[in-house]
Amino acid sequence: MRKERRRNYTKEFKVEAVRLVTEEGYSLSQAAEGLGISKSTIAKWKRVLSNKGDKDIAFPGKGQLNPEEAKLKGLQKELERVKRERDILKKALAYFADPLK
């Protein structure tokens, strides 16, 4: 018996699925069949989004970053790496600059 893997959906996919039902007039069945997911999944996403109000709060997670956010995240990671390198070099400099006693 093969266990089915749990699928992960992006924030944008969830919001679009809910939008199909709420704004485009699709029924839960039509939207679910078209997207290849269950009706209960879309119903749950719809309920969560209506309770939380904001898609970022309702569906926390990585989702797709816009280009500016992706660039910012990349620069932050690079900054952290450079800081670690700097700290290592400072320690090495202090070690090698100290004359032997």
Secondary structure as UniProt FT lines:
FT   HELIX           11..22
FT   HELIX           28..35
FT   HELIX           39..52
FT   HELIX           55..58
FT   HELIX           67..97
//
